[in-house]
Amino acid sequence: MNDPARDLTGWTIAFDLDGTLVETAPDLIGTLNRMLAARDIPQMPVEAAQHLVGHGALALLRHGFQEAGAPWRESEAQALLEEFLADYIEHIADFSRPYDGVIATLERLAARGAILCVATNKRTDLSVALIEALDMTHHFAVICGPDLVSARKPDGAHIREAVSMSGGDPARAIMVGDGAPDVQAAKSAGVPSVVVSFGYTPIPAKDLGGDVLVDHFDQVEAAIDGLIAEVRARRSI
């Protein structure tokens, strides 16, 4: 007999990390600003640089330097990236915190039988370090950065492979994210998406094309329930 309290059994919820589960901009931009200061370049306010977050460390560094007016040479990119990562890992959870409602929502979804995983464009070792520092590791079956999959978001392979690695079925998955790569990857993977409005995106969240838009993480569970109900209704026709 099915346990009605575990009505999400068989479903996998994949979450983006930066700007979705955790507010990471203060520490990421903090590292960028320390690098800029070391080169006598004016620092960037966190609010003005949040749109740089979510596309990976190298993209953040490249565009951050360019927007701050710092010289950028691709021939020096690897050395600058290594400098960035060395500093960031030392400050990875100085100010980064899960958004309000995240922990309670993850606990409720897991209690209802859902598999939870992370599908992020943040490198896996950095993602694991951050999630461990915030004591969130036990919530997730897999923490999957772009180095663990055949293609990163916005490619749907990132979601499909992360879900499969979690022991889930990519045909019964939902993506929760804050940016265009999340929505595009979900569409490519053929899964519904929930978009949070409080994350890091240069495009207004309402214009990203996700299936449901929420303004607080407390609304994510209800959004997931609605999407699953729609999927079940379509498949019963």
C-alpha positions, 0 to 999 in steps of 0.5 A: 500500500502506498504511504500517502505521507510519501506522495513524492516518492519517485520524483526528483527535485534538482536545485540550482545553488547560487541564487537559489538555495544559497545567497552566495554573492557577498563571498563571490564578489568579496573575492573579486573585490579583493583581487581588484583592490590588489590591482588598485582597481575600484571595488564593485558593490555587491548589488551591482555585481550580482548578475555576474553570479551563476555562470561559473567562476571564470565567467564571473572573473572575466566579466567582473574584471571587464565591468570594473575596468581592469585589464583582462588578457585571456592568456592570463585567465588560468592564473587569475582563476587559480588566484580567485579560487584560492581566495574564494575557498578561504572565504566560501561561507563568510557571509553566504547563507541559505535563503529563508525557508530553504531548510524547512522546504528541503526537509518537507520534500524529503519527508514526502519521499522526493529525491533532492539533488543539486545541479549547478554550474559552480564547480563540484568541489566548491559546491560541496565545500560550500554546502558542507560549510552550511551543514546542508550536505545530508539533504542531497543525494548528489551535488553535481557541478559541470565537471561531473556531467557531459554538458553544463547548463543550459544543456539539458544533459546537466539535469538529466545526468544529475537526476540519474546519478541521484537514483532518480528518473529524468522523466519525473523531475523538476528543476528549481533555479533562478536564471536563464541557464536553469530554465533553458536546461529544464526545457532541453531536458523536458522537465518543468521548472520553478523560478525564484525571483530573488536570485541572480539574473540580468533578465527579470525572473518573470521573463525567463519562461519558467513554468512557475515563478515564486517570490519566497522559498516557502512557495516552492513546495506548493509550486512543485505540487502544482507542476506534478499535478499537471504532469499527472493530469496530462499523462492520464489523458 
